[in-house]
Amino acid sequence: SGILLTFSRGAAVALGGLLLTMIVLRYIHVRQLVLVGLATAALIGVVAPQVLIRLDSLAGVGALLGSEESQADGAIVGRATSNLAALNAFLDNPVVGVGPGQYFRRYSQEYGNDLGLRHFDSQRRAHNLYLETAADLGILGFGALMAVIATTMWPLWRLRRRLLTSRPDLANLAA
């Protein structure tokens, strides 16, 4: 309900990823997802059809990837520009990046405008934690971030697998 009320396309994509993960981890079955998905789509169509119109603009991602970027939604072009700018900053400074916090303060507008997709009048965040971290801190900082995530996730994954049969409640908590 919260995702629907925000009209956030990014949250809808994240929810889709979460549902796919839940299928892979066998928390839900494909049949359940289809039934709930159809019921939800029907409910949204009646209660808040604007959400479907907003989500339909995600089709503009295909236009962005092709040669018709002028037909893509402005927000999608802006986010793509921000992400590509951060990627380019990282590729230009792969080892240590441009410096902590410097991508946003000094480089985002320059790198973004060099792409020619959308003009930025001010500095913009990459809108992606991983790309902005890579641009700021290079492969060393990005590796450290991924190490922090991995050292948290790996033991939880092992704990989930160990407890799956004996304590499914704790396995779910670990998941």
Secondary structure, DSSP 8 states (H G I E B T S, - for coil): -HHHHHT-HHHHHHHHHHHHHHHHTTSS-HHHHHHHHHHHHHHHHHH-HHHHHHHHGGGHHHHHHTT-GGGS-HHHHHHHHHHHHHHHHHHHSTTT-S-TTHIIIIIHHHHHHHHTSS--SS----S-HHHHHHHHHHHHHHHHHHHHHHHHHHHHHHHHHHHTTT-HHHHHHH-
